[in-house]
Amino acid sequence: MKPLNRKSRLQWLESKKGLDYIKEMYMFTDREVKEWFDRVYPLYKDDPPYSSDTSSELPECLVCESEVRITWSCACGDNGCIVDPNDPELEERLKEYHK
């Protein structure tokens, strides 16, 4: 059954994509979570449960001992690039960019 509230949507996404996928979504409004969830649910509903064994390990910084994050940059800004043709935000972002 499709999750119907913010908490269950975030739990479902975490079960499918892992905690790193949803970390920043805790800052989203209820409406933003719902909109995002409604876009990605059809893409992930048949995916198997997330397993940390299948995720790629991020290297650890030898100075601060935190995970190293990779930042992708383009004319859209840091971490603004879309490289997946199936990204649910692609059409909207193309329209905005080519105004």
C-alpha atoms as one frame of an Amber mdcrd trajectory, in Angstrom:
protein
   0.000   0.000   0.000   1.240   3.469  -0.888   2.266   5.550   2.170  -0.152
   8.371   2.943   1.637  10.649   5.418   5.026  12.353   5.725   6.509   9.909
   8.235   5.506   6.793   6.321   6.646   8.303   3.004  10.112   9.051   4.416
  10.317   5.600   6.008   9.325   3.974   2.719  11.913   5.976   0.756  14.570
   5.080   3.327  13.657   1.400   3.007  14.084   1.593  -0.787  17.019   4.018
  -1.191  18.776   4.283   2.181  19.203   6.999   4.787  21.605   9.102   2.694
  18.884   9.479   0.043  16.411  11.062   2.454  18.669  12.950   4.891  17.973
  16.366   3.408  14.261  15.637   2.951  13.769  16.080   6.686  14.106  19.802
   5.950  11.347  19.650   3.294   7.846  20.840   4.089   5.068  18.253   4.170
   3.965  19.408   0.730   7.493  19.141  -0.707   7.877  15.607   0.662   4.529
  14.621  -0.853   5.369  16.156  -4.247   8.776  14.458  -4.326   7.323  11.141
  -3.190   4.562  11.230  -5.810   7.189  11.786  -8.532   9.549   8.994  -7.488
   7.103   6.368  -6.189   6.415   4.911  -9.650  10.176   4.669 -10.260  11.051
   2.891  -6.996   7.924   0.926  -6.034   9.214  -2.324  -7.537  12.813  -1.905
  -6.336  14.110  -4.390  -3.790  14.731  -3.112  -0.237  17.882  -1.066   0.215
  20.915  -2.928   1.462  24.067  -1.230   2.668  25.963  -4.173   1.146  24.941
  -2.975  -2.327  25.748   0.691  -1.709  29.104   2.135  -2.523  31.168   3.026
   0.517  32.166   6.670   0.719  35.780   7.265   1.685  36.524   8.769   5.078
  38.578  11.947   5.496  41.817  11.244   7.342  41.676  14.659   9.050  38.091
  15.036  10.307  37.064  11.382   9.944  33.764  12.225   8.253  32.446  10.745
   5.017  33.757  12.503   1.929  30.957  13.911  -0.219  31.380  14.444  -3.929
  30.004  17.699  -5.314  28.989  17.860  -8.951  29.126  21.321 -10.497  27.805
  22.730 -13.753  26.095  25.929 -14.890  23.113  24.866 -12.714  25.303  25.266
  -9.609  26.799  22.904  -7.066  24.843  19.651  -6.896  22.312  21.113  -9.317
  23.178  18.960 -12.299  20.889  16.244 -13.556  22.702  13.364 -15.226  19.925
  10.751 -15.187  17.427  10.992 -18.084  14.806   9.402 -15.782  15.186  12.036
 -13.046  11.679  13.215 -12.101  12.841  16.859 -12.046  14.376  16.853 -15.538
  11.428  18.267 -17.521  10.700  20.990 -14.986  14.355  22.007 -14.776  14.686
  22.088 -18.591  11.687  24.422 -18.831  13.118  26.722 -16.142  16.582  26.769
 -17.665  15.441  27.547 -21.211  13.031  30.382 -20.321
